[in-house]
Amino acid sequence: MAQLYLSSDNWIRLGVADDGEIATYCAVARRAPDVFEVALIAVASSYRGRGLGRDALADAIRCARAQSIRQGREAHFVAYIDIRNERSMKLFHDFGFEQIKQLAPDRRGNVFVIWALR
């Protein structure tokens, strides 16, 4: 079961298992009138490999597109993904996102890549 918490520009989608445990978490933020950032997507370790991350991302995109259509806009999507996070990169790639820019290492040495849905 998914629970959605909305505000005008941001929302959180929680995927809750039958036992009440949170299985997935997806946060989306509007960064411009027609640009949405998939800010965080996570799947509890005991639920990985079941397609729940894909479901959460699909819901995020569906919600943003519906909100944009109501406002007469086309939704565009970005995500900042740590280059070491192979699972996330595969998920976003499989969804049609493409790497558009690799950022310089941050102060802790982490390297992020900006992905956009084309």
MODELLER restraints for C-alpha pairs under 7 A, 6 or more apart:
rsr = mdl.restraints
at = mdl.atoms
rsr.add(forms.Gaussian(group=physical.xy_distance, feature=features.Distance(at['CA:1:A'], at['CA:15:A']), mean=5.78, stdev=0.5))
rsr.add(forms.Gaussian(group=physical.xy_distance, feature=features.Distance(at['CA:1:A'], at['CA:16:A']), mean=5.29, stdev=0.5))
rsr.add(forms.Gaussian(group=physical.xy_distance, feature=features.Distance(at['CA:1:A'], at['CA:17:A']), mean=6.49, stdev=0.5))
rsr.add(forms.Gaussian(group=physical.xy_distance, feature=features.Distance(at['CA:2:A'], at['CA:13:A']), mean=6.61, stdev=0.5))
rsr.add(forms.Gaussian(group=physical.xy_distance, feature=features.Distance(at['CA:2:A'], at['CA:14:A']), mean=5.55, stdev=0.5))
rsr.add(forms.Gaussian(group=physical.xy_distance, feature=features.Distance(at['CA:2:A'], at['CA:15:A']), mean=4.38, stdev=0.5))
rsr.add(forms.Gaussian(group=physical.xy_distance, feature=features.Distance(at['CA:2:A'], at['CA:16:A']), mean=5.94, stdev=0.5))
rsr.add(forms.Gaussian(group=physical.xy_distance, feature=features.Distance(at['CA:3:A'], at['CA:13:A']), mean=5.69, stdev=0.5))
rsr.add(forms.Gaussian(group=physical.xy_distance, feature=features.Distance(at['CA:3:A'], at['CA:14:A']), mean=5.17, stdev=0.5))
rsr.add(forms.Gaussian(group=physical.xy_distance, feature=features.Distance(at['CA:3:A'], at['CA:15:A']), mean=6.41, stdev=0.5))
rsr.add(forms.Gaussian(group=physical.xy_distance, feature=features.Distance(at['CA:4:A'], at['CA:12:A']), mean=5.86, stdev=0.5))
rsr.add(forms.Gaussian(group=physical.xy_distance, feature=features.Distance(at['CA:4:A'], at['CA:13:A']), mean=4.53, stdev=0.5))
rsr.add(forms.Gaussian(group=physical.xy_distance, feature=features.Distance(at['CA:4:A'], at['CA:14:A']), mean=6.44, stdev=0.5))
rsr.add(forms.Gaussian(group=physical.xy_distance, feature=features.Distance(at['CA:5:A'], at['CA:11:A']), mean=5.42, stdev=0.5))
rsr.add(forms.Gaussian(group=physical.xy_distance, feature=features.Distance(at['CA:5:A'], at['CA:12:A']), mean=5.19, stdev=0.5))
rsr.add(forms.Gaussian(group=physical.xy_distance, feature=features.Distance(at['CA:5:A'], at['CA:13:A']), mean=6.38, stdev=0.5))
rsr.add(forms.Gaussian(group=physical.xy_distance, feature=features.Distance(at['CA:6:A'], at['CA:12:A']), mean=6.69, stdev=0.5))
rsr.add(forms.Gaussian(group=physical.xy_distance, feature=features.Distance(at['CA:9:A'], at['CA:29:A']), mean=6.10, stdev=0.5))
rsr.add(forms.Gaussian(group=physical.xy_distance, feature=features.Distance(at['CA:9:A'], at['CA:30:A']), mean=5.13, stdev=0.5))
rsr.add(forms.Gaussian(group=physical.xy_distance, feature=features.Distance(at['CA:10:A'], at['CA:28:A']), mean=5.58, stdev=0.5))
rsr.add(forms.Gaussian(group=physical.xy_distance, feature=features.Distance(at['CA:10:A'], at['CA:29:A']), mean=4.44, stdev=0.5))
rsr.add(forms.Gaussian(group=physical.xy_distance, feature=features.Distance(at['CA:10:A'], at['CA:30:A']), mean=6.06, stdev=0.5))
rsr.add(forms.Gaussian(group=physical.xy_distance, feature=features.Distance(at['CA:11:A'], at['CA:27:A']), mean=5.86, stdev=0.5))
rsr.add(forms.Gaussian(group=physical.xy_distance, feature=features.Distance(at['CA:11:A'], at['CA:28:A']), mean=5.49, stdev=0.5))
rsr.add(forms.Gaussian(group=physical.xy_distance, feature=features.Distance(at['CA:11:A'], at['CA:29:A']), mean=6.77, stdev=0.5))
rsr.add(forms.Gaussian(group=physical.xy_distance, feature=features.Distance(at['CA:12:A'], at['CA:26:A']), mean=5.62, stdev=0.5))
rsr.add(forms.Gaussian(group=physical.xy_distance, feature=features.Distance(at['CA:12:A'], at['CA:27:A']), mean=4.45, stdev=0.5))
rsr.add(forms.Gaussian(group=physical.xy_distance, feature=features.Distance(at['CA:12:A'], at['CA:28:A']), mean=6.48, stdev=0.5))
rsr.add(forms.Gaussian(group=physical.xy_distance, feature=features.Distance(at['CA:13:A'], at['CA:25:A']), mean=5.79, stdev=0.5))
rsr.add(forms.Gaussian(group=physical.xy_distance, feature=features.Distance(at['CA:13:A'], at['CA:26:A']), mean=5.13, stdev=0.5))
rsr.add(forms.Gaussian(group=physical.xy_distance, feature=features.Distance(at['CA:13:A'], at['CA:27:A']), mean=6.48, stdev=0.5))
rsr.add(forms.Gaussian(group=physical.xy_distance, feature=features.Distance(at['CA:14:A'], at['CA:22:A']), mean=6.62, stdev=0.5))
rsr.add(forms.Gaussian(group=physical.xy_distance, feature=features.Distance(at['CA:14:A'], at['CA:24:A']), mean=5.58, stdev=0.5))
rsr.add(forms.Gaussian(group=physical.xy_distance, feature=features.Distance(at['CA:14:A'], at['CA:25:A']), mean=4.74, stdev=0.5))
rsr.add(forms.Gaussian(group=physical.xy_distance, feature=features.Distance(at['CA:14:A'], at['CA:26:A']), mean=6.60, stdev=0.5))
rsr.add(forms.Gaussian(group=physical.xy_distance, feature=features.Distance(at['CA:15:A'], at['CA:22:A']), mean=5.86, stdev=0.5))
rsr.add(forms.Gaussian(group=physical.xy_distance, feature=features.Distance(at['CA:15:A'], at['CA:23:A']), mean=5.31, stdev=0.5))
rsr.add(forms.Gaussian(group=physical.xy_distance, feature=features.Distance(at['CA:15:A'], at['CA:24:A']), mean=4.63, stdev=0.5))
rsr.add(forms.Gaussian(group=physical.xy_distance, feature=features.Distance(at['CA:15:A'], at['CA:25:A']), mean=6.39, stdev=0.5))
rsr.add(forms.Gaussian(group=physical.xy_distance, feature=features.Distance(at['CA:16:A'], at['CA:22:A']), mean=4.54, stdev=0.5))
rsr.add(forms.Gaussian(group=physical.xy_distance, feature=features.Distance(at['CA:16:A'], at['CA:23:A']), mean=5.49, stdev=0.5))
rsr.add(forms.Gaussian(group=physical.xy_distance, feature=features.Distance(at['CA:17:A'], at['CA:23:A']), mean=5.99, stdev=0.5))
rsr.add(forms.Gaussian(group=physical.xy_distance, feature=features.Distance(at['CA:23:A'], at['CA:43:A']), mean=5.76, stdev=0.5))
rsr.add(forms.Gaussian(group=physical.xy_distance, feature=features.Distance(at['CA:23:A'], at['CA:44:A']), mean=5.14, stdev=0.5))
rsr.add(forms.Gaussian(group=physical.xy_distance, feature=features.Distance(at['CA:23:A'], at['CA:47:A']), mean=6.16, stdev=0.5))
rsr.add(forms.Gaussian(group=physical.xy_distance, feature=features.Distance(at['CA:24:A'], at['CA:42:A']), mean=5.61, stdev=0.5))
rsr.add(forms.Gaussian(group=physical.xy_distance, feature=features.Distance(at['CA:24:A'], at['CA:43:A']), mean=4.45, stdev=0.5))
rsr.add(forms.Gaussian(group=physical.xy_distance, feature=features.Distance(at['CA:24:A'], at['CA:44:A']), mean=6.21, stdev=0.5))
rsr.add(forms.Gaussian(group=physical.xy_distance, feature=features.Distance(at['CA:24:A'], at['CA:52:A']), mean=6.83, stdev=0.5))
rsr.add(forms.Gaussian(group=physical.xy_distance, feature=features.Distance(at['CA:24:A'], at['CA:53:A']), mean=6.88, stdev=0.5))
rsr.add(forms.Gaussian(group=physical.xy_distance, feature=features.Distance(at['CA:25:A'], at['CA:41:A']), mean=5.64, stdev=0.5))
rsr.add(forms.Gaussian(group=physical.xy_distance, feature=features.Distance(at['CA:25:A'], at['CA:42:A']), mean=5.18, stdev=0.5))
rsr.add(forms.Gaussian(group=physical.xy_distance, feature=features.Distance(at['CA:25:A'], at['CA:43:A']), mean=6.55, stdev=0.5))
rsr.add(forms.Gaussian(group=physical.xy_distance, feature=features.Distance(at['CA:26:A'], at['CA:40:A']), mean=5.46, stdev=0.5))
rsr.add(forms.Gaussian(group=physical.xy_distance, feature=features.Distance(at['CA:26:A'], at['CA:41:A']), mean=4.29, stdev=0.5))
rsr.add(forms.Gaussian(group=physical.xy_distance, feature=features.Distance(at['CA:26:A'], at['CA:42:A']), mean=6.42, stdev=0.5))
rsr.add(forms.Gaussian(group=physical.xy_distance, feature=features.Distance(at['CA:26:A'], at['CA:56:A']), mean=6.24, stdev=0.5))
rsr.add(forms.Gaussian(group=physical.xy_distance, feature=features.Distance(at['CA:27:A'], at['CA:38:A']), mean=6.23, stdev=0.5))
rsr.add(forms.Gaussian(group=physical.xy_distance, feature=features.Distance(at['CA:27:A'], at['CA:39:A']), mean=5.51, stdev=0.5))
rsr.add(forms.Gaussian(group=physical.xy_distance, feature=features.Distance(at['CA:27:A'], at['CA:40:A']), mean=5.09, stdev=0.5))
rsr.add(forms.Gaussian(group=physical.xy_distance, feature=features.Distance(at['CA:27:A'], at['CA:41:A']), mean=6.49, stdev=0.5))
rsr.add(forms.Gaussian(group=physical.xy_distance, feature=features.Distance(at['CA:28:A'], at['CA:36:A']), mean=6.65, stdev=0.5))
rsr.add(forms.Gaussian(group=physical.xy_distance, feature=features.Distance(at['CA:28:A'], at['CA:37:A']), mean=5.63, stdev=0.5))
rsr.add(forms.Gaussian(group=physical.xy_distance, feature=features.Distance(at['CA:28:A'], at['CA:38:A']), mean=4.63, stdev=0.5))
rsr.add(forms.Gaussian(group=physical.xy_distance, feature=features.Distance(at['CA:28:A'], at['CA:39:A']), mean=5.37, stdev=0.5))
rsr.add(forms.Gaussian(group=physical.xy_distance, feature=features.Distance(at['CA:28:A'], at['CA:60:A']), mean=6.86, stdev=0.5))
rsr.add(forms.Gaussian(group=physical.xy_distance, feature=features.Distance(at['CA:29:A'], at['CA:36:A']), mean=5.63, stdev=0.5))
rsr.add(forms.Gaussian(group=physical.xy_distance, feature=features.Distance(at['CA:29:A'], at['CA:37:A']), mean=5.25, stdev=0.5))
rsr.add(forms.Gaussian(group=physical.xy_distance, feature=features.Distance(at['CA:29:A'], at['CA:38:A']), mean=6.66, stdev=0.5))
rsr.add(forms.Gaussian(group=physical.xy_distance, feature=features.Distance(at['CA:29:A'], at['CA:39:A']), mean=6.52, stdev=0.5))
rsr.add(forms.Gaussian(group=physical.xy_distance, feature=features.Distance(at['CA:30:A'], at['CA:36:A']), mean=4.39, stdev=0.5))
rsr.add(forms.Gaussian(group=physical.xy_distance, feature=features.Distance(at['CA:30:A'], at['CA:37:A']), mean=6.22, stdev=0.5))
rsr.add(forms.Gaussian(group=physical.xy_distance, feature=features.Distance(at['CA:31:A'], at['CA:37:A']), mean=6.50, stdev=0.5))
rsr.add(forms.Gaussian(group=physical.xy_distance, feature=features.Distance(at['CA:34:A'], at['CA:68:A']), mean=6.91, stdev=0.5))
rsr.add(forms.Gaussian(group=physical.xy_distance, feature=features.Distance(at['CA:34:A'], at['CA:73:A']), mean=6.28, stdev=0.5))
rsr.add(forms.Gaussian(group=physical.xy_distance, feature=features.Distance(at['CA:34:A'], at['CA:74:A']), mean=6.14, stdev=0.5))
rsr.add(forms.Gaussian(group=physical.xy_distance, feature=features.Distance(at['CA:34:A'], at['CA:75:A']), mean=4.97, stdev=0.5))
rsr.add(forms.Gaussian(group=physical.xy_distance, feature=features.Distance(at['CA:34:A'], at['CA:76:A']), mean=5.95, stdev=0.5))
rsr.add(forms.Gaussian(group=physical.xy_distance, feature=features.Distance(at['CA:35:A'], at['CA:75:A']), mean=5.96, stdev=0.5))
rsr.add(forms.Gaussian(group=physical.xy_distance, feature=features.Distance(at['CA:35:A'], at['CA:76:A']), mean=4.75, stdev=0.5))
rsr.add(forms.Gaussian(group=physical.xy_distance, feature=features.Distance(at['CA:35:A'], at['CA:77:A']), mean=5.72, stdev=0.5))
rsr.add(forms.Gaussian(group=physical.xy_distance, feature=features.Distance(at['CA:36:A'], at['CA:76:A']), mean=6.11, stdev=0.5))
rsr.add(forms.Gaussian(group=physical.xy_distance, feature=features.Distance(at['CA:36:A'], at['CA:77:A']), mean=4.89, stdev=0.5))
rsr.add(forms.Gaussian(group=physical.xy_distance, feature=features.Distance(at['CA:36:A'], at['CA:78:A']), mean=6.33, stdev=0.5))
rsr.add(forms.Gaussian(group=physical.xy_distance, feature=features.Distance(at['CA:37:A'], at['CA:77:A']), mean=5.73, stdev=0.5))
rsr.add(forms.Gaussian(group=physical.xy_distance, feature=features.Distance(at['CA:37:A'], at['CA:78:A']), mean=4.83, stdev=0.5))
rsr.add(forms.Gaussian(group=physical.xy_distance, feature=features.Distance(at['CA:37:A'], at['CA:79:A']), mean=5.45, stdev=0.5))
rsr.add(forms.Gaussian(group=physical.xy_distance, feature=features.Distance(at['CA:38:A'], at['CA:78:A']), mean=6.32, stdev=0.5))
rsr.add(forms.Gaussian(group=physical.xy_distance, feature=features.Distance(at['CA:38:A'], at['CA:79:A']), mean=5.18, stdev=0.5))
rsr.add(forms.Gaussian(group=physical.xy_distance, feature=features.Distance(at['CA:39:A'], at['CA:79:A']), mean=6.38, stdev=0.5))
rsr.add(forms.Gaussian(group=physical.xy_distance, feature=features.Distance(at['CA:42:A'], at['CA:53:A']), mean=6.92, stdev=0.5))
rsr.add(forms.Gaussian(group=physical.xy_distance, feature=features.Distance(at['CA:43:A'], at['CA:53:A']), mean=6.13, stdev=0.5))
rsr.add(forms.Gaussian(group=physical.xy_distance, feature=features.Distance(at['CA:54:A'], at['CA:91:A']), mean=6.87, stdev=0.5))
rsr.add(forms.Gaussian(group=physical.xy_distance, feature=features.Distance(at['CA:64:A'], at['CA:75:A']), mean=6.53, stdev=0.5))
rsr.add(forms.Gaussian(group=physical.xy_distance, feature=features.Distance(at['CA:65:A'], at['CA:74:A']), mean=6.99, stdev=0.5))
rsr.add(forms.Gaussian(group=physical.xy_distance, feature=features.Distance(at['CA:65:A'], at['CA:75:A']), mean=5.39, stdev=0.5))
rsr.add(forms.Gaussian(group=physical.xy_distance, feature=features.Distance(at['CA:68:A'], at['CA:74:A']), mean=5.81, stdev=0.5))
rsr.add(forms.Gaussian(group=physical.xy_distance, feature=features.Distance(at['CA:68:A'], at['CA:75:A']), mean=5.71, stdev=0.5))
rsr.add(forms.Gaussian(group=physical.xy_distance, feature=features.Distance(at['CA:76:A'], at['CA:117:A']), mean=6.78, stdev=0.5))
rsr.add(forms.Gaussian(group=physical.xy_distance, feature=features.Distance(at['CA:77:A'], at['CA:116:A']), mean=5.62, stdev=0.5))
rsr.add(forms.Gaussian(group=physical.xy_distance, feature=features.Distance(at['CA:77:A'], at['CA:117:A']), mean=5.43, stdev=0.5))
rsr.add(forms.Gaussian(group=physical.xy_distance, feature=features.Distance(at['CA:78:A'], at['CA:114:A']), mean=6.77, stdev=0.5))
rsr.add(forms.Gaussian(group=physical.xy_distance, feature=features.Distance(at['CA:78:A'], at['CA:115:A']), mean=5.44, stdev=0.5))
rsr.add(forms.Gaussian(group=physical.xy_distance, feature=features.Distance(at['CA:78:A'], at['CA:116:A']), mean=4.38, stdev=0.5))
rsr.add(forms.Gaussian(group=physical.xy_distance, feature=features.Distance(at['CA:78:A'], at['CA:117:A']), mean=6.51, stdev=0.5))
rsr.add(forms.Gaussian(group=physical.xy_distance, feature=features.Distance(at['CA:79:A'], at['CA:114:A']), mean=5.75, stdev=0.5))
rsr.add(forms.Gaussian(group=physical.xy_distance, feature=features.Distance(at['CA:79:A'], at['CA:115:A']), mean=5.14, stdev=0.5))
rsr.add(forms.Gaussian(group=physical.xy_distance, feature=features.Distance(at['CA:79:A'], at['CA:116:A']), mean=6.55, stdev=0.5))
rsr.add(forms.Gaussian(group=physical.xy_distance, feature=features.Distance(at['CA:80:A'], at['CA:112:A']), mean=5.97, stdev=0.5))
rsr.add(forms.Gaussian(group=physical.xy_distance, feature=features.Distance(at['CA:80:A'], at['CA:113:A']), mean=5.58, stdev=0.5))
rsr.add(forms.Gaussian(group=physical.xy_distance, feature=features.Distance(at['CA:80:A'], at['CA:114:A']), mean=4.64, stdev=0.5))
rsr.add(forms.Gaussian(group=physical.xy_distance, feature=features.Distance(at['CA:80:A'], at['CA:115:A']), mean=6.27, stdev=0.5))
rsr.add(forms.Gaussian(group=physical.xy_distance, feature=features.Distance(at['CA:81:A'], at['CA:89:A']), mean=6.93, stdev=0.5))
rsr.add(forms.Gaussian(group=physical.xy_distance, feature=features.Distance(at['CA:81:A'], at['CA:112:A']), mean=5.23, stdev=0.5))
rsr.add(forms.Gaussian(group=physical.xy_distance, feature=features.Distance(at['CA:81:A'], at['CA:113:A']), mean=5.34, stdev=0.5))
rsr.add(forms.Gaussian(group=physical.xy_distance, feature=features.Distance(at['CA:81:A'], at['CA:114:A']), mean=6.52, stdev=0.5))
rsr.add(forms.Gaussian(group=physical.xy_distance, feature=features.Distance(at['CA:82:A'], at['CA:110:A']), mean=6.93, stdev=0.5))
rsr.add(forms.Gaussian(group=physical.xy_distance, feature=features.Distance(at['CA:82:A'], at['CA:111:A']), mean=5.79, stdev=0.5))
rsr.add(forms.Gaussian(group=physical.xy_distance, feature=features.Distance(at['CA:82:A'], at['CA:112:A']), mean=4.35, stdev=0.5))
rsr.add(forms.Gaussian(group=physical.xy_distance, feature=features.Distance(at['CA:82:A'], at['CA:113:A']), mean=6.40, stdev=0.5))
rsr.add(forms.Gaussian(group=physical.xy_distance, feature=features.Distance(at['CA:83:A'], at['CA:111:A']), mean=5.81, stdev=0.5))
rsr.add(forms.Gaussian(group=physical.xy_distance, feature=features.Distance(at['CA:83:A'], at['CA:112:A']), mean=5.48, stdev=0.5))
rsr.add(forms.Gaussian(group=physical.xy_distance, feature=features.Distance(at['CA:83:A'], at['CA:113:A']), mean=6.26, stdev=0.5))
rsr.add(forms.Gaussian(group=physical.xy_distance, feature=features.Distance(at['CA:96:A'], at['CA:117:A']), mean=5.84, stdev=0.5))
rsr.add(forms.Gaussian(group=physical.xy_distance, feature=features.Distance(at['CA:96:A'], at['CA:118:A']), mean=6.61, stdev=0.5))
rsr.add(forms.Gaussian(group=physical.xy_distance, feature=features.Distance(at['CA:97:A'], at['CA:115:A']), mean=5.88, stdev=0.5))
rsr.add(forms.Gaussian(group=physical.xy_distance, feature=features.Distance(at['CA:97:A'], at['CA:116:A']), mean=5.06, stdev=0.5))
rsr.add(forms.Gaussian(group=physical.xy_distance, feature=features.Distance(at['CA:97:A'], at['CA:117:A']), mean=4.04, stdev=0.5))
rsr.add(forms.Gaussian(group=physical.xy_distance, feature=features.Distance(at['CA:97:A'], at['CA:118:A']), mean=6.16, stdev=0.5))
rsr.add(forms.Gaussian(group=physical.xy_distance, feature=features.Distance(at['CA:98:A'], at['CA:115:A']), mean=5.24, stdev=0.5))
rsr.add(forms.Gaussian(group=physical.xy_distance, feature=features.Distance(at['CA:98:A'], at['CA:116:A']), mean=5.44, stdev=0.5))
rsr.add(forms.Gaussian(group=physical.xy_distance, feature=features.Distance(at['CA:98:A'], at['CA:117:A']), mean=6.27, stdev=0.5))
rsr.add(forms.Gaussian(group=physical.xy_distance, feature=features.Distance(at['CA:98:A'], at['CA:118:A']), mean=6.96, stdev=0.5))
rsr.add(forms.Gaussian(group=physical.xy_distance, feature=features.Distance(at['CA:99:A'], at['CA:113:A']), mean=6.56, stdev=0.5))
rsr.add(forms.Gaussian(group=physical.xy_distance, feature=features.Distance(at['CA:99:A'], at['CA:114:A']), mean=5.92, stdev=0.5))
rsr.add(forms.Gaussian(group=physical.xy_distance, feature=features.Distance(at['CA:99:A'], at['CA:115:A']), mean=4.37, stdev=0.5))
rsr.add(forms.Gaussian(group=physical.xy_distance, feature=features.Distance(at['CA:99:A'], at['CA:116:A']), mean=6.55, stdev=0.5))
rsr.add(forms.Gaussian(group=physical.xy_distance, feature=features.Distance(at['CA:100:A'], at['CA:114:A']), mean=5.75, stdev=0.5))
rsr.add(forms.Gaussian(group=physical.xy_distance, feature=features.Distance(at['CA:100:A'], at['CA:115:A']), mean=5.61, stdev=0.5))
rsr.add(forms.Gaussian(group=physical.xy_distance, feature=features.Distance(at['CA:100:A'], at['CA:116:A']), mean=6.64, stdev=0.5))
rsr.add(forms.Gaussian(group=physical.xy_distance, feature=features.Distance(at['CA:101:A'], at['CA:113:A']), mean=5.70, stdev=0.5))
rsr.add(forms.Gaussian(group=physical.xy_distance, feature=features.Distance(at['CA:101:A'], at['CA:114:A']), mean=5.24, stdev=0.5))
rsr.add(forms.Gaussian(group=physical.xy_distance, feature=features.Distance(at['CA:102:A'], at['CA:112:A']), mean=6.09, stdev=0.5))
rsr.add(forms.Gaussian(group=physical.xy_distance, feature=features.Distance(at['CA:102:A'], at['CA:113:A']), mean=4.28, stdev=0.5))
rsr.add(forms.Gaussian(group=physical.xy_distance, feature=features.Distance(at['CA:102:A'], at['CA:114:A']), mean=6.26, stdev=0.5))
rsr.add(forms.Gaussian(group=physical.xy_distance, feature=features.Distance(at['CA:103:A'], at['CA:111:A']), mean=6.27, stdev=0.5))
rsr.add(forms.Gaussian(group=physical.xy_distance, feature=features.Distance(at['CA:103:A'], at['CA:112:A']), mean=5.57, stdev=0.5))
rsr.add(forms.Gaussian(group=physical.xy_distance, feature=features.Distance(at['CA:103:A'], at['CA:113:A']), mean=5.92, stdev=0.5))
rsr.add(forms.Gaussian(group=physical.xy_distance, feature=features.Distance(at['CA:104:A'], at['CA:111:A']), mean=6.29, stdev=0.5))
rsr.add(forms.Gaussian(group=physical.xy_distance, feature=features.Distance(at['CA:105:A'], at['CA:111:A']), mean=4.58, stdev=0.5))
